[in-house]
Each structure stands twice: as C-alpha cells, then as structure tokens.
C-alpha cells in the first residue's frame, strides 16, 4: 500500500474519531467506572500510588488510570473528563495504524475502530480502550516478527504490549494465554516458538501481580468474586441477544466499508501480511467470546453487553473481512479510487453514530438544542449540599441535574473523597448485608459525623421501590407462560428493619437510628426479647 494513501486513511480515521471525541466531551460519557479510573489517576498524580481512600486498590487495574495521569495536564476531574477523551482518540487512532501496518488491509483496519461497538466504548472513559490498543499492538508485533524474525525490537514490543494489556484489564491475562494458542495456526509453529518467551514473561508478571494483590487486599482482583446467581439458560439467552444486537451493527458497518469501496476490491489475495493477521484476529475474537461467556457464567459482574463481549464480535467480523475481502494492489491506481474508502469510512462512522447505544447519542444531540450544560463545568451539580460527614450510609444517589449529559455519579464525588461510605445492599464478603452486621459496624462510629441519607426518597412509596429492587435470575415456563424469577437485592431482615427506621427526605444522624427500638432489638436481641 503506497505511503501516501496510508496517511490519507490515517488522517481520515483520526478526524472521524476526533468528531466522536468532541461529542464525548460535550455530553460527558462518564460512568461509575469512569470516575474510579479518574480518582485513581488523581491519586497517582498526587504521589499516593494506586489507591482509593488512602489505601491500595486492586479492584480497577492501574494501567489505564496511569495513562490518564500521564496525559492529563492537571489532576482536576473536570480536566480529566476532557483529556481522557483525547487519550482514547490517540489509542484508537494508533490501533487503526497498527492493524493497517500489520495487514495492509485498509478495510479490516478501519472496521476495528469504525463500528458502533468501538466508537461507543471509545466515548466512555473506560480501560477497554487501552485493552484494544494493546491487542492491536500484539498483532502489529507478531506481524513484524513474521516478516523479519531476526530483529529484537518487535519481541520487546510484544512483551510490552502483553504486560500493558494485563495492567489494563484483568481479563487480558487469561486472554493472553488464548492468544498464544492462536499464534500457531495463524503465523506458524516456528513463530509460536520464537514468541513463547514473551508470553511467558507477561504471564509471570501477571501472576506476580495477582499474588501481590492477594497479599494486600485478600483477593487476587481486589474484591470477592461471587458465583453468578442467574440460571445458566438465562445467561445463554442474554449472551445470544447481546451477540445479535452488537453483531448486527458491526456487520452493517463492514458492509458499508466494503460495499461503497467495491471498486477497490479484487478476486485475488493482496498483501502478504493480510491473511496471517486476519486469521489470528478471527481466532482471537472467537477465543475472547468463549472466555467472556465462561467467566460471566461462573461469576457475577456486568451482564453480557457491548462492553463485555463487543470487542470479541469486532475482532471476529474484522478478521473475516480480512480473510474474505481482498484489496486490489494500488500501484498505478487513479486518485479517485482512494476516495471511495474514505467515503466508506465516513459512512460507517455516520451509521455508528445512529446505531450505537440504541440511538441515545442522537437523542442527546437533539436534547441539547433546548438545554445544554457542559458536564466538565457543571460538576457542582454532582455534589451534596448536606453537612460535612465522616461516615454516610447511603442507598442511592440523586440523579444529576444535567439532562443533556450522560454522566453517572458515585458516592466519592457526591459526599466527598474522605467520607467512609456504607451501603446496606452488600457486605465486605460480597453477600447481602444484614442489619446486625451494619449496626455493629456503626456502633463505634455513631458519635462521629455519621448519617443515614434518606434524602433521595420523598415518600415511603419511593423508598419501598428501592427496598423491592431485585435481580432477574431465571425465566421459567409456569402454567403455559414464561415468568420471571427474581432475587431480592436486600436481605429480608434488612428490608424489614429499613422500612421501620425510614424517615422520608431526611439526613438522620446514626446515633438517632441506633437509638430506635427497632435497632436496639437487632443489637441486643436477648435484652429486648
């Protein structure tokens, strides 16, 4: 592929990605996880290491927060909300360039980033963006070694990308093992043996890191991993639905890229590096889908959705495009022919804009015409107006008043980073909390600035909705119809006790709650019986 056309494609992709980055900055795209990544980045910038509340945190791997800390001009949350979008832009543009250089297949490279899955993930401040960058870097390094195995540079790159990927998301650790298994059929036995040390080094680093986490937190990933409560058949159904919804969007983007650029396609394979890289990507995507499905089948975390399985779909479809669609050699081609892939990239991006997140982005653009608030300058809306506190028992946070923005809130932002936050929904072991355990924990804190925050609930009916919240765990055929089987999110005794001590719309001192007869009965059952 001529160098000029490669740079034209890179500029086109970068401009399109920049458009999405601007939209992301305008409308926030900050989730709960996004806040924790930024809080960890702040801690790193302040010399506190990978910590939350002054203690080492391993729930969120520190690779992506470290990158945010390096690329943010200052450690302010408002600035990081914007700089993180620029960071994601650079990661995605580099991912495109890695695949383009590795395969010389412009459509496969373009599909990696110009699809509804990658673009919506790229708008959020999420570590998946670094994950994709590292995977594409692995493909680039393997293709470089495949072309010239005598240079030591690509081996160092491969090792670095593997280690960085493990620091981005924990799932990259077992995924790296599967990647090694994909190297043999894609690039050959000799290359697999040559890169085996790189995978071993990365695996050793990952294991040492897991042991380190366990020593400091008691868990390899910083938190207990509880078994999935859902029935296996329900999870299979949810997986297939997520596969279909996300797969459809990626397939349509692939058809736009190749259909509009049909004049640049050929019946014969073009580019020596395309087939090994494409086959590796296809196998890697299938491996990722199997891994993601299996992990969620065994443990409880985010449901099957764009974020959890989307990249697996992207890799499979992009790999198949590289295997099936052949790019015509460009020697002597007229300039207008280069225009068609550029137009195809624009079409894929516009389609993704409309399809991603069920059209929510288009709705945000429409809503902002009536009332727009720039999230980065409206953070005061996310903070509590209540009195200073040391400890807060909270139930849910008020919905931020930024109607046109896609911004979640977390307790550390609403109440302040130095406040100890407790929730009745889950104990330290990951299981539903009991009223006795919560009250005994509060007994020594009640004389400090400790509160129960009932302010989000104006009426008892509002609070009852919270108490009745549940998780779908199965669908069963009962009396000829499919009926949902749900599990309460709160322990039964906790629901009863909370309903008894609830006071609508108020911030209640913990001492007042502990002195209630219902609380005394829980704390001292033998004296009240």
N, C-alpha and C positions, 0 to 999 in steps of 0.2 A: 504494500500500500504506500503510495507516494507520501512523503513527509508533509507536503502542503495540505493534502486532503485530511490527513490525520489531525493536524492542528485546527483545520476548519471544523471538524467534527467535535474536537475537544472544546473549542470556543462555543459552539452551538449548545452542547450539553451543559457547559458551565453557565451560560446565560439563562437557559431554561431552569436549571437548579437554583440560580440566583433569584429568579422570579418566585419560586416556591419558598425560598428562604425569607424573602421580603414579606410574603403573606404570613409565614410562620411568626415573624417578629411582630407583625401588625395584630395578629389575633391570638398570640400567646403560645398555644400548644405546649402548655406546661401541665404535666400530670403529677400525681403524688410522687412517683419515682423520680420525675424530673427535679423536684425540689430537693430530694435527698442527694441526688448527684451534685447539685449546686452547693448544698450545705457541706458535703464532703470536700468539694473543691475549695470552698472558703476556708475550711479547716486546714487544708494543705497549704493554701496561700499564707495563712497565719502561723505556719510552722507547728501545727498541732497534729500533724500526721493524718492518717485515715481514721478520723474519729468523729463521733457524734456525742454531744453532751459531755465532752471531755474524756470519753472512753473509746478505746479501739472498736471499730465497727467492721464486721465482715459480711453483713447482710448484702451489701452492694459492693461488688469488686471495685477496686480503686483505680483501675486503668482509665476508664472514661472520665471520672472526676479529676484525675491528674492531668488529662489532656485539656479539660475545661479550665483548670487552674493555670495551665501554661499559656492558653490562648486568650484569656480574658485580660483586658487592660487593667482592670481593678477587680477587687473581690466583692463588689456590690451585687446583690441579687438582681437589681434592675439591669445592670450592665451585662451580667451573665445571661440573662434571659435573651438578650440580643446576640451577644458574642457566641453563644452556643449554636445559634443558627448558622453563623458564619463558619464555625468549626465543622458542623455537619455538611455544609456546602463543600468545603475542602475535602472532607473524607469521601463524599460521594463522587466528586469530580475525579479524585485520584483513583477510586475504584473503577470507574469507567476507563481511565487511561491504562490501568494495569491489565484489564481484560483485553482492551484493544491491542496493546503491545504483545500480550501473550498469545493471542489467537489471530490477530489481523482480520478479525471478523467484526465489522462495524455494527451489524445488527445484533449479534449476541452481546457485544459490549454495551450497546445502547439500551437493550432490554433490561440489563442488570439494574439500571438506575431509573429509566423512564417507564415506569409502570405504577399502578395505583398503590401497590404494597410498599415499595421502596420509598416512594415520594411522600406518603403519609407518615411513615416511620421517620423519614428524614426531617419532617417538620417538627417532630417532638424532640425534646432534649432527652434522648434515650441512648443507652450504651449499644443498642443494636447497630447503630451507625458505625461505631468503631469495629464491631464484630464483622460487618460486611467488608469494611476496608481491609481487615486482617485476612479474611478469606480470599479476597481478590489479590492481595499481596502474596499469599501462598501460591495461588495459580500462576502469578507472574514469575515467582522464583522457580517453581517447578518447570515452567516452560523455558526459562533461561537455562537451567541445568540441562534440560532435554536438548537444547540447541548447542550448548558448549559446557560439558561437564568438567572441564579442566580448570575453570576459574573458581576461586574460593569465595568470591563476593556473593553469588546467589545462595550459597549454602548458609552464609551468615544472615542474609536477608530472610531465608526460610525459617531459620531458628528464631530470629527476632519476631517475625510475624506470628509464629505459633505461640510464643510466650506472651506477646502482647494480646493476642486473641483470648488466651486463658485469663488474662487480667481484665478483659472487657466483660465477659460473661462466663459464669461457671460452666455452662453447657458446652463451651468451646473445648473444655478438657476432654471429655469423652468423645466429642465430635472429632477432635484431632486424631484420636485412635482410629476412628472410622475413615478419616481422610487418608491415613496411611494405607489402609486396606484398599482404597480406591486408586492409589498411585499405580499399583502393579498392573491392573487391566488397562489403565488409561495410558500410562507412559512406559510400561515395560518393566521386566524383572530387574534389569541392571540399574535403572534409575531408582527403583524402590530400595535396592540395597545401598545405593550411594547416599540416599537421604535418610536412611534409617537412624543414623546418629543424631540428626537434627530433631527428629520426632522423639527420640529417647531423652535428649536433653530437655526438651519442652515438657515431656511427661514427668520427668524427675522434678523440675521446678514446680509444676502444678501440684504434685504430691506433697512436696515440702511445704508449700503454701497452705494446703489443706491441713496438714499436721499443725502448722503454726496457728492457724485459725482455731483449731480444736483446743490447743493449749490455752489460748487467751479467752475464748468465748464458750468453750464446751461443745461447740458444734463446728463441723468442717466448713459450713457455709454461713456461720454466724447466727443460725436460728434453727429451731426444731423443724423437721420435715414430717408432717403428719400424713397418714395414709389418705388417699382420695376417698371422700365419703360417697361419691356417686357410684351408681351401678355401672359395671363395665359396658353394657349395651347402650346406656345413655351416653357415655363418653364416646363410644364408637359413632353414634348418631351425630353428636356435636362435632366430632372431628370431620366427618364426611360433609356436613353442612358448611363448615368453615373452609374445607378444601374446595368445595364447589363455588362458593361465593368469591373467594380470593382467586381461585384458579381461573374463573371466567374473566375477571378483569385483566389478569396477566396475559391470557391467551388473546384477548381482543387487542391489547397493546402490541403483542407480537404480530398479529395480522395487519395492523396498521403500519408497523415499521416495514414489514416485508412486502405488503401489497402495494403501497404507494411507491416503493422503490423497486418495482418489478423489473425495470429496465437495467438495473444493476445486478440482477441475479443471473446465474449461469447453471447449466446442467452438469458441469464437471466441478469437482472439488478444487477450490482455490486457496492457497495458503497452507504451507506445511504444518504450521503450528495450530491450525484451527481444530482438527479432529481430536488430537490428544487432550487439549484443553476443554473442548466441548464434552467429550466423553467423561472426563474427570468431573466436570461441573454437574453433569446429569447424575452420575453415581453419587456425588456428594449431596445433591439435593434430595435424592431418594433416601440416603442414609440419615440426613437431618430429619426428614419427616418421620421415619421409623423411630429415631431417638426421641423426638419431641412427643410423639404419640405415646411411647412407652413410659417416659418419665411422668407425664400427666396422668397416665393410667394408674401409676403407683403412688404418686404423692399429690397433695393439694397445693396448687398455686393458680396462676392466671388460667382462665379457660382457653380452649382452642380458639384462636382468633388471628387476626392479621399479624399481630406482634409475635405470637408464639410459633406459628407454623408458616407465616407468609414467605420468609426467605427461602424455605425449602421448596416451595412452589416456584418461586422466581428462578432458582438455580436449575430446577428440572426443565422448565419451559425454555429458558435461555440456552441451556445445553442442547436441547433438542433442535432449537433453531440453528445452532452451530453445526449440528450433525446433518440436518436435512437441507437447510438453505445454503446454497453455495454462492459466494460472492465473485463476480466477474473481476478478473485482473484489470487494473486501471491504467495500464501502460497505453498511452495514446488516446485515452478517453477524453471526450469533449467536456468542457467545464459544466455545461448544463446538467450532465449526468450526476455530478456531485450534488446538485441542487435537490434532487429527489430524496436522498437520505436525510438531508437537512429538513425538508418539508415533512418527511415521515416522523422525524424526531419531534417536531413541533406538534404534529397531530397526536402522537402518543402522549405527549405531556398534557395537551388540552383535554384529551379523553380522561386521563388520570385525574385531572382537576375536577371533572364532573363525577367520576365514579368513586373516587377514594372516600372512605369514611361515610358511605351511603349519602353522598351529596352534601354533607354537613359544611364543607368548605364553601361551596356556592351559596349556601344559606347564610353563612357568616358574612360573606361579601355583600349580600343583599341587605342583611340587617344593619350593617354599619352605615348604610346610606341614611338611615334615620337617626341612629345614635351610636357614636363610636367613642370608645375610651381606649387609649393606648395602654396596654397592660403594664409595660415597664414603668410608666409614670403614675400608675394607679394602685400601687401596692398597699397604700394605706387602707384601701377597702378590704384587704385580707386580714387586717389585724384587729384584735379585740379592743373594745373600748372599756372593758371592765377594769377593776382594781388590780394592782400588782399581786402576783401569786407565786408561791413556791411549788405547789402541787395542785393539779386540777384533775378531777375525774370527769371525763367528757364522753359524750355519747355520739354526737355528730356535729360537724361544723356548719355554720350558716353558709348558704350559697353565696359566693362572691357577687357583688353588685355590678359586675362587668358583663352586661347582657350580650355584647357582641364578641366577647373574648372566650377562648377555650382554655380556661385556667382553673385548675383544681386548687384546693387549699390543704394544708396539713397543720397539725397541732403546733409544730415548732414555729411556724410562721404566724399563726393566729394568736397563740398565747405567748410566744417568745421562746428563744432557743434555750434559755436557762431554766425553764419550768419543767418539773417532772410530770409526765402525762400518764394517766392510768385509764384503762377502759374496762368496762365490765364484760366485754364480749369475749376476751381471750386472755388466759393467764400466761405465765412465763413458759409453761410447757407446751404452748400452742393449743391447748384444750380449753373449752369454755370455762370461764371463771366462776367461782362460787361466791355467794355473799359472805360466807365466813372468812374465806381467804382474803377477799378485798377489804373487809372491815378490820381484820387483824393487821393487814398491811398499813391501813390508815391510822390505826390506834396510836402509833408513835409519832404521826405527822399532824394530828388533828389540832394541836396547839400552835402550829405554824400557820402561814398564809395558805390554807388548804381549802378548796371549794369543790362543790358539785355544780356543774354548769348545766342547768336546765333551760337556759335562755333560748335555745333554738326551738323550743316547743311551747307554743302559746296556749294550748289546751291539753287536757288529758287525752283527748282523742288523737292528737298529733303524737303524743308520747306512746300511746298504745300501738300506733303504726310502727314505731321503732321497736317496741317490745315484740311485736308479731313478725318481725323480719325473719326470713327463713331461706334456706338453700335448697334448690332442686337437686334431689339425689337419684330420682328414678321416675320412669313413666311406666305404668302397669295397665294391662287390659283388665278392667273391672266392670262387670255387668255389661259387656259389649262395647265399652268406650274406653279410650285411653285417658287415664287420670294421673295427675302429677302427685308424686310422693315427695314431701319436703321435710327437712330437718330444721328445727328452730336454731337460730344463731345464738341464742342465750340459754343458759342452763335454767331449767324450770323454776328452781327456788330463787334464782336471781331475778327472773321476771316478776315473780310474786312480791319479792321484797322491794324492788324498784318501784313497782306500781304503788306500794304502800307509802313510800317516803317521797314520792314525786311532788314537786311544787311548781306549777306552770310558770314559765318565763322568768325564773329567778336564778340567781347565783347564790347558793346556800353554803355557808361555812361547814366544813367537815365535822366540826365538833357538834353542830346542831343536828346533823344527820346521825352521828354516833349516839347522841343522847335520846334519840327517838325510841319509844318502846319496842318497835319492830326490830331496830338494830340491836338493842340490849338483849333481846330474846335470842338473836343469832349469835352474839358474842358470848353470852352466858346462859346457855340453854338449861343448865342444871339449877340455876338460881331463879329462873322465871317459870320453870315447869311446875 
